[in-house]
Amino acid sequence: MTPLEKIMCLYPEYKYFGIEVNNSKYHGHIENGCIFVNLLQPEHDQIITALHELVHAMYDSGDLESLKNVPTLRAEYFARKHAQLDYMKIFKEEA
């Protein structure tokens, strides 16, 4: 089982899609309970992105498109840190 498949098994209430976006700054997003992950990014980045978007799904509401406002920046920081902690918790035994 790949790490991404493991995440999908842990959070089956969401749908997961791998997409190819030829933009080094695009990692993924969540929309209507569907998590989109850029398959052109390295595998580790795909895993962190999936976890990051899961955090948004579980804790955020509203539009997070504008990175110019403080609530969005806080939500992004929280999701980034929480995804890193989840990664360590889920995959620490494999390291």
DSSP file (Angstrom, degrees, kcal/mol; ACC not computed):
  #  RESIDUE AA STRUCTURE BP1 BP2  ACC     N-H-->O    O-->H-N    N-H-->O    O-->H-N    TCO  KAPPA ALPHA  PHI   PSI    X-CA   Y-CA   Z-CA
    1    1 A M              0   0    0      0, 0.0     0, 0.0     0, 0.0     0, 0.0   0.000 360.0 360.0 360.0 129.7    0.0    0.0    0.0
    2    2 A T     >  -     0   0    0      1,-0.1     4,-2.1     4,-0.0     5,-0.2  -0.379 360.0-109.3 -75.7 160.4    1.4    3.4   -1.0
    3    3 A P  H  > S+     0   0    0      0, 0.0     4,-1.9     0, 0.0     5,-0.1   0.883 120.9  52.1 -56.8 -39.0    1.4    6.2    1.6
    4    4 A L  H  > S+     0   0    0      1,-0.2     4,-2.1     2,-0.2     5,-0.1   0.892 108.5  50.4 -65.5 -38.9   -1.3    8.0   -0.4
    5    5 A E  H  > S+     0   0    0      2,-0.2     4,-2.0     1,-0.2    -1,-0.2   0.864 107.0  55.3 -65.5 -35.6   -3.5    4.9   -0.4
    6    6 A K  H  X S+     0   0    0     -4,-2.1     4,-1.9     2,-0.2    -2,-0.2   0.911 107.7  48.4 -63.1 -42.3   -2.9    4.7    3.4
    7    7 A I  H  X S+     0   0    0     -4,-1.9     4,-1.8     1,-0.2    -2,-0.2   0.912 109.2  53.5 -63.3 -42.4   -4.3    8.2    3.8
    8    8 A M  H  < S+     0   0    0     -4,-2.1    -1,-0.2     1,-0.2    -2,-0.2   0.870 109.4  48.7 -60.9 -36.9   -7.3    7.4    1.6
    9    9 A C  H  < S+     0   0    0     -4,-2.0    -1,-0.2     1,-0.2    -2,-0.2   0.853 110.6  50.7 -70.9 -35.0   -8.0    4.4    3.8
   10   10 A L  H  < S+     0   0    0     -4,-1.9    -2,-0.2     1,-0.3    -1,-0.2   0.802 122.6  31.1 -72.5 -28.7   -7.7    6.5    7.0
   11   11 A Y    ><  +     0   0    0     -4,-1.8     3,-1.3    -5,-0.1    -1,-0.3  -0.574  68.4 157.1-129.2  67.9  -10.1    9.1    5.6
   12   12 A P  T 3   +     0   0    0      0, 0.0    -1,-0.1     0, 0.0    -3,-0.1   0.601  60.2  80.7 -73.2  -9.8  -12.6    7.3    3.4
   13   13 A E  T 3  S+     0   0    0     -3,-0.1     2,-0.3     2,-0.0    -5,-0.0   0.585  88.1  66.4 -73.6  -6.9  -15.2   10.0    3.7
   14   14 A Y  S <  S-     0   0    0     -3,-1.3     2,-0.4    -6,-0.2    20,-0.2  -0.810  80.0-129.1-111.5 154.4  -13.4   12.1    1.1
   15   15 A K  E     -a   34   0A   0     18,-2.1    20,-3.5    -2,-0.3     2,-0.4  -0.834  23.0-150.7-100.1 142.5  -12.8   11.4   -2.6
   16   16 A Y  E     -a   35   0A   0     -2,-0.4     2,-0.4    18,-0.2    20,-0.2  -0.931  13.6-177.3-120.1 136.2   -9.3   11.7   -3.9
   17   17 A F  E     -a   36   0A   0     18,-2.9    20,-2.5    -2,-0.4     2,-0.6  -0.997  17.5-146.8-134.1 132.1   -8.1   12.6   -7.4
   18   18 A G  E     +a   37   0A   0     -2,-0.4     2,-0.3    18,-0.2    20,-0.2  -0.865  27.0 177.0 -93.6 125.6   -4.7   12.7   -8.9
   19   19 A I  E     -a   38   0A   0     18,-2.6    20,-3.1    -2,-0.6     2,-0.7  -0.907  27.8-129.0-127.1 157.3   -4.3   15.5  -11.4
   20   20 A E        +     0   0    0     -2,-0.3     2,-0.5    18,-0.2    18,-0.1  -0.911  28.8 171.2-111.3 109.8   -1.4   16.7  -13.5
   21   21 A V        -     0   0    0     -2,-0.7     2,-2.5     5,-0.1     5,-0.1  -0.969  28.5-144.1-119.4 115.2   -0.9   20.5  -13.3
   22   22 A N        +     0   0    0     -2,-0.5     2,-0.3     3,-0.1    -2,-0.0  -0.399  67.4 104.6 -81.0  66.3    2.4   21.7  -14.9
   23   23 A N    >   -     0   0    0     -2,-2.5     3,-1.5     3,-0.2    -2,-0.1  -0.926  62.1-149.7-147.2 117.0    2.9   24.4  -12.3
   24   24 A S  T 3  S+     0   0    0     -2,-0.3    -1,-0.1     1,-0.3    -2,-0.0   0.684  97.7  55.4 -65.0 -17.0    5.6   24.0   -9.6
   25   25 A K  T 3  S+     0   0    0     -3,-0.0     2,-0.6     2,-0.0    -1,-0.3   0.602  89.1  86.9 -91.3 -12.2    3.5   26.2   -7.2
   26   26 A Y    <   +     0   0    0     -3,-1.5    -3,-0.2     1,-0.2    -5,-0.1  -0.788  40.2 156.7 -93.4 124.8    0.4   24.1   -7.5
   27   27 A H        -     0   0    0     -2,-0.6    11,-2.8     1,-0.4     2,-0.3   0.720  57.4 -70.0-112.9 -38.2    0.2   21.3   -5.0
   28   28 A G  E     -B   37   0A   0      9,-0.2    -1,-0.4    21,-0.1     2,-0.3  -0.947  38.8-147.0 164.8 177.6   -3.5   20.6   -4.6
   29   29 A H  E     -B   36   0A   0      7,-1.7     7,-3.2    -2,-0.3     2,-0.4  -0.974  16.8-120.0-161.5 170.1   -6.8   21.8   -3.3
   30   30 A I  E     +B   35   0A   0     -2,-0.3     2,-0.3     5,-0.2     5,-0.2  -0.960  27.2 172.9-120.6 140.8  -10.1   20.6   -1.8
   31   31 A E  E >   -B   34   0A   0      3,-2.4     3,-1.5    -2,-0.4    -2,-0.0  -0.921  67.9 -19.1-150.2 119.0  -13.5   21.3   -3.4
   32   32 A N  T 3  S-     0   0    0     -2,-0.3     3,-0.1     1,-0.3    -1,-0.0   0.878 127.9 -47.1  53.0  45.3  -16.8   19.8   -2.3
   33   33 A G  T 3  S+     0   0    0      1,-0.2   -18,-2.1   -19,-0.1     2,-0.5   0.563 114.6 117.1  76.6   7.8  -15.3   17.0   -0.3
   34   34 A C  E <   -aB  15  31A   0     -3,-1.5    -3,-2.4   -20,-0.2     2,-0.6  -0.936  53.0-151.5-111.0 128.6  -12.9   16.0   -3.2
   35   35 A I  E     -aB  16  30A   0    -20,-3.5   -18,-2.9    -2,-0.5     2,-0.5  -0.879   8.3-162.4-103.3 123.4   -9.2   16.3   -2.6
   36   36 A F  E     -aB  17  29A   0     -7,-3.2    -7,-1.7    -2,-0.6     2,-0.4  -0.909   6.4-171.5-107.5 128.4   -7.1   17.0   -5.7
   37   37 A V  E     -aB  18  28A   0    -20,-2.5   -18,-2.6    -2,-0.5     2,-0.7  -0.974  26.4-121.7-123.8 132.4   -3.4   16.3   -5.6
   38   38 A N  E >   -a   19   0A   0    -11,-2.8     3,-1.4    -2,-0.4   -18,-0.2  -0.621  17.8-162.5 -75.6 113.0   -0.9   17.3   -8.2
   39   39 A L  T 3  S+     0   0    0    -20,-3.1   -19,-0.2    -2,-0.7    -1,-0.2   0.566  83.8  71.0 -73.7  -8.5    0.8   14.1   -9.4
   40   40 A L  T 3  S+     0   0    0    -21,-0.5    -1,-0.3   -19,-0.1   -20,-0.1   0.510  84.2  85.4 -85.8  -3.9    3.7   16.1  -11.0
   41   41 A Q  S <  S-     0   0    0     -3,-1.4     5,-0.1     1,-0.1   -14,-0.0  -0.569  97.8 -84.0 -87.9 159.1    5.0   16.9   -7.5
   42   42 A P     >  -     0   0    0      0, 0.0     4,-2.1     0, 0.0     3,-0.3  -0.227  42.6-108.9 -59.8 155.1    7.3   14.6   -5.6
   43   43 A E  H  > S+     0   0    0      1,-0.2     4,-2.1     2,-0.2     5,-0.2   0.883 118.2  53.2 -56.2 -43.7    5.6   11.8   -3.7
   44   44 A H  H  > S+     0   0    0      1,-0.2     4,-2.4     2,-0.2    -1,-0.2   0.907 109.2  50.0 -59.2 -41.5    6.4   13.3   -0.3
   45   45 A D  H  > S+     0   0    0     -3,-0.3     4,-2.7     1,-0.2    -1,-0.2   0.885 107.5  53.9 -64.7 -38.8    4.8   16.5   -1.4
   46   46 A Q  H  X S+     0   0    0     -4,-2.1     4,-2.4     2,-0.2    -1,-0.2   0.904 109.7  48.2 -61.6 -41.3    1.7   14.7   -2.6
   47   47 A I  H  X S+     0   0    0     -4,-2.1     4,-2.3     2,-0.2    -2,-0.2   0.945 113.3  45.8 -64.9 -49.4    1.3   13.1    0.8
   48   48 A I  H  X S+     0   0    0     -4,-2.4     4,-2.8     1,-0.2    -2,-0.2   0.890 112.3  52.9 -61.7 -39.5    1.8   16.3    2.7
   49   49 A T  H  X S+     0   0    0     -4,-2.7     4,-2.8     2,-0.2     5,-0.2   0.927 108.0  49.7 -62.2 -45.6   -0.7   18.0    0.3
   50   50 A A  H  X S+     0   0    0     -4,-2.4     4,-1.9     1,-0.2    -2,-0.2   0.927 114.4  44.9 -59.4 -44.9   -3.3   15.4    0.9
   51   51 A L  H  X S+     0   0    0     -4,-2.3     4,-2.0     2,-0.2    -2,-0.2   0.902 112.0  53.1 -64.9 -41.1   -2.9   15.8    4.7
   52   52 A H  H  X S+     0   0    0     -4,-2.8     4,-1.9     1,-0.2    -2,-0.2   0.920 110.6  46.3 -59.7 -46.5   -2.9   19.6    4.4
   53   53 A E  H  X S+     0   0    0     -4,-2.8     4,-2.3     1,-0.2    -1,-0.2   0.840 108.4  56.5 -69.0 -32.6   -6.2   19.5    2.4
   54   54 A L  H  X S+     0   0    0     -4,-1.9     4,-2.2    -5,-0.2    -1,-0.2   0.899 104.9  52.6 -62.9 -40.3   -7.7   17.1    4.9
   55   55 A V  H  X S+     0   0    0     -4,-2.0     4,-2.5     1,-0.2     5,-0.4   0.928 109.2  49.4 -60.9 -44.8   -7.0   19.6    7.7
   56   56 A H  H  X S+     0   0    0     -4,-1.9     4,-2.1     1,-0.2    -2,-0.2   0.923 110.6  51.1 -59.0 -42.9   -8.8   22.3    5.7
   57   57 A A  H  < S+     0   0    0     -4,-2.3    -1,-0.2     1,-0.2    -2,-0.2   0.879 116.4  39.9 -62.2 -38.4  -11.7   19.9    5.2
   58   58 A M  H  < S+     0   0    0     -4,-2.2    -1,-0.2    -5,-0.1    -2,-0.2   0.807 130.8  20.2 -83.0 -30.6  -12.0   19.2    8.9
   59   59 A Y  H  < S+     0   0    0     -4,-2.5     2,-0.2    -5,-0.2    -3,-0.2   0.658 105.5  72.9-118.3 -19.3  -11.3   22.6   10.4
   60   60 A D     <  -     0   0    0     -4,-2.1     2,-0.3    -5,-0.4     4,-0.0  -0.607  44.8-179.0-104.2 159.5  -11.9   25.4    7.9
   61   61 A S        +     0   0    0     -2,-0.2     2,-0.1     2,-0.1    -4,-0.0  -0.980  47.2  29.3-147.0 154.6  -15.0   27.0    6.4
   62   62 A G  S    S-     0   0    0     -2,-0.3     2,-0.5     2,-0.0    -2,-0.0  -0.350  99.4 -31.8  92.1-175.2  -15.4   29.7    3.9
   63   63 A D        +     0   0    0      1,-0.1     3,-0.2    -2,-0.1    -2,-0.1  -0.704  45.3 175.7 -87.7 122.2  -13.2   31.0    1.0
   64   64 A L        +     0   0    0     -2,-0.5    -1,-0.1     1,-0.1    -2,-0.0   0.034  49.3 108.1-110.9  25.0   -9.5   30.6    1.5
   65   65 A E        +     0   0    0      1,-0.1     2,-0.7     2,-0.1    -1,-0.1   0.873  59.9  75.5 -71.7 -37.8   -8.4   31.9   -1.9
   66   66 A S    >   -     0   0    0     -3,-0.2     3,-0.9     1,-0.1     6,-0.2  -0.663  54.5-172.9 -85.3 114.7   -7.0   35.2   -0.9
   67   67 A L  T 3  S+     0   0    0     -2,-0.7    -1,-0.1     1,-0.2    -2,-0.1   0.217  74.6  80.0 -86.2  16.5   -3.6   34.9    0.8
   68   68 A K  T 3  S+     0   0    0      4,-0.0     2,-0.3     5,-0.0    -1,-0.2   0.471  77.9  77.3-101.0  -3.3   -3.8   38.6    1.6
   69   69 A N  S <> S-     0   0    0     -3,-0.9     4,-2.0     1,-0.1     3,-0.2  -0.833  79.0-126.3-112.4 152.3   -6.0   38.4    4.7
   70   70 A V  H  > S+     0   0    0     -2,-0.3     4,-2.6     1,-0.2     5,-0.2   0.879 105.3  54.9 -63.1 -44.1   -5.0   37.3    8.2
   71   71 A P  H  > S+     0   0    0      0, 0.0     4,-2.2     0, 0.0    -1,-0.2   0.898 110.5  47.6 -59.1 -38.0   -7.7   34.6    8.7
   72   72 A T  H  > S+     0   0    0     -3,-0.2     4,-2.6     2,-0.2    -2,-0.2   0.922 111.4  50.0 -67.5 -43.4   -6.5   32.8    5.5
   73   73 A L  H  X S+     0   0    0     -4,-2.0     4,-2.3     1,-0.2    -1,-0.2   0.896 111.8  48.8 -62.0 -39.5   -2.9   33.1    6.5
   74   74 A R  H  X S+     0   0    0     -4,-2.6     4,-2.7     2,-0.2    -1,-0.2   0.908 110.9  50.0 -65.5 -41.8   -3.7   31.6    9.9
   75   75 A A  H  X S+     0   0    0     -4,-2.2     4,-2.6    -5,-0.2    -2,-0.2   0.899 111.5  48.7 -63.9 -40.4   -5.7   28.8    8.3
   76   76 A E  H  X S+     0   0    0     -4,-2.6     4,-2.5     2,-0.2    -2,-0.2   0.918 112.2  48.2 -65.8 -43.2   -2.8   28.0    5.9
   77   77 A Y  H  X S+     0   0    0     -4,-2.3     4,-2.6     2,-0.2     5,-0.3   0.940 113.2  48.0 -61.2 -47.6   -0.3   28.0    8.8
   78   78 A F  H  X S+     0   0    0     -4,-2.7     4,-2.8     1,-0.2     5,-0.2   0.925 113.2  47.6 -59.6 -46.3   -2.5   25.8   10.9
   79   79 A A  H  X S+     0   0    0     -4,-2.6     4,-2.3     1,-0.2    -1,-0.2   0.898 112.0  50.2 -63.7 -40.6   -3.1   23.3    8.0
   80   80 A R  H  X S+     0   0    0     -4,-2.5     4,-1.8     2,-0.2    -2,-0.2   0.938 115.3  41.8 -63.8 -47.4    0.6   23.2    7.2
   81   81 A K  H  X S+     0   0    0     -4,-2.6     4,-2.1     1,-0.2    -2,-0.2   0.915 115.3  49.5 -67.1 -42.9    1.7   22.5   10.8
   82   82 A H  H  X S+     0   0    0     -4,-2.8     4,-2.7    -5,-0.3    -1,-0.2   0.889 109.1  52.9 -64.9 -38.7   -1.1   20.0   11.4
   83   83 A A  H  X S+     0   0    0     -4,-2.3     4,-2.5    -5,-0.2    -1,-0.2   0.899 108.5  50.5 -63.1 -40.8   -0.3   18.1    8.2
   84   84 A Q  H  X S+     0   0    0     -4,-1.8     4,-2.0     2,-0.2    -1,-0.2   0.905 111.8  47.4 -64.3 -40.7    3.3   17.8    9.3
   85   85 A L  H  X S+     0   0    0     -4,-2.1     4,-2.3     2,-0.2    -2,-0.2   0.911 112.0  49.8 -66.2 -42.1    2.3   16.4   12.7
   86   86 A D  H  X S+     0   0    0     -4,-2.7     4,-3.0     2,-0.2     5,-0.3   0.905 108.4  53.8 -62.2 -41.2   -0.2   14.0   11.0
   87   87 A Y  H  X S+     0   0    0     -4,-2.5     4,-2.8     1,-0.2    -1,-0.2   0.937 110.3  46.3 -58.3 -47.2    2.6   12.8    8.7
   88   88 A M  H  X S+     0   0    0     -4,-2.0     4,-1.2     1,-0.2    -1,-0.2   0.898 115.0  47.4 -63.6 -39.7    4.9   12.1   11.6
   89   89 A K  H  < S+     0   0    0     -4,-2.3     4,-0.3     2,-0.2    -2,-0.2   0.914 118.5  39.0 -68.5 -42.9    2.1   10.3   13.5
   90   90 A I  H  < S+     0   0    0     -4,-3.0     3,-0.2     1,-0.2    -2,-0.2   0.891 129.0  27.9 -75.6 -40.5    0.9    8.2   10.5
   91   91 A F  H >X S+     0   0    0     -4,-2.8     3,-1.1    -5,-0.3     4,-0.8   0.325  86.2 101.7-109.9   7.8    4.3    7.3    9.0
   92   92 A K  G >< S+     0   0    0     -4,-1.2     3,-0.7     1,-0.3    -1,-0.2   0.851  81.2  55.8 -63.7 -33.3    6.7    7.4   11.9
   93   93 A E  G 34 S+     0   0    0     -4,-0.3    -1,-0.3     1,-0.2    -2,-0.1   0.702 106.0  52.6 -71.9 -16.8    6.8    3.6   12.2
   94   94 A E  G <4        0   0    0     -3,-1.1    -1,-0.2     1,-0.2    -2,-0.2   0.626 360.0 360.0 -90.6 -13.9    7.9    3.3    8.6
   95   95 A A    <<        0   0    0     -4,-0.8    -1,-0.2    -3,-0.7    -2,-0.1   0.474 360.0 360.0 -78.4 360.0   10.8    5.7    8.9
